[in-house]
Amino acid sequence: MQFFIKLNIISALYALALFIAIELIINVSHISQLYGFEWDHVYIVIAVINVIGLLLSTLIFFSLTKKWMSGRKHHLWTLILWVPYFIVCFYFFTFFVPLNTGVTLFPRFSLLIFGSALLFPVYILFINVFALPISTDERTSNIGRQYIK
């Protein structure tokens, strides 16, 4: 049961990291209007925040995966489990903070959002593969034993 809770916590953190990055991209115009900064400056600041957030979240996810998921084969479920948490975060945020009717996203924002959502499972797989490497020890591997007989 503890493993199931840890698996869901890591999946929820994955979803939260992507959600924050995407919401910052979507709300560039809101942030620039709210604080009175130029749109280009806000976009650069948000890009820097996203890069720093990616690096910090990679370190955090790497250490949590290594600490909580070692010795388990079910850690790859995080490739799928982050999706429902992301949908819930996105739904509740748009419910409580709706977009203005006059605000439209630029095509490059849509491309960034779709690209990040499509490449995010590859990012999770990268973290899982490097945090928990596959053992090549012959005592624990059955690949070499099937041809010995």
NORCORKA-V863725 format. One record per backbone hydrogen bond with DSSP energy under -0.5 kcal/mol. CO is the residue of the C=O (numbers start at 1). NH is the residue of the N-H. Records with the same first field share a line. If there is no record, write none. Layout:
# NORCORKA-V863725
CO=NH, NH
This chain:
# NORCORKA-V863725
1=5
2=6
3=7
4=8
5=9
6=10
7=11
8=12
9=13
10=14
11=15
12=16
13=17
14=18
15=19
16=20
17=21
18=22
19=23
20=24
21=25
22=26
23=27
25=28
27=31
28=32
29=33
30=34
31=35
32=36, 37
38=42
39=43
40=44
41=45
42=46
43=47
44=48
45=49
46=50
47=51
48=52
49=53
50=54
51=55
52=56
53=57
54=58
55=59
56=60
57=61
58=62
59=63
60=64
61=65
62=66
63=67
64=68
65=69
69=72
73=76
74=77
75=78
76=79
77=80, 81
78=82
80=83
81=85
82=86
83=87
84=88
85=89
86=90
87=91
88=92
89=93
90=94
91=95
92=96
93=97
100=103
106=109, 110
107=111
108=112
109=113
110=114
111=115
112=116
113=117
114=118
115=119
116=120
119=123
120=124
121=125
122=126
123=127
124=128
125=129
126=130
127=131
128=132
137=140, 141
142=146
144=147
145=148, 149
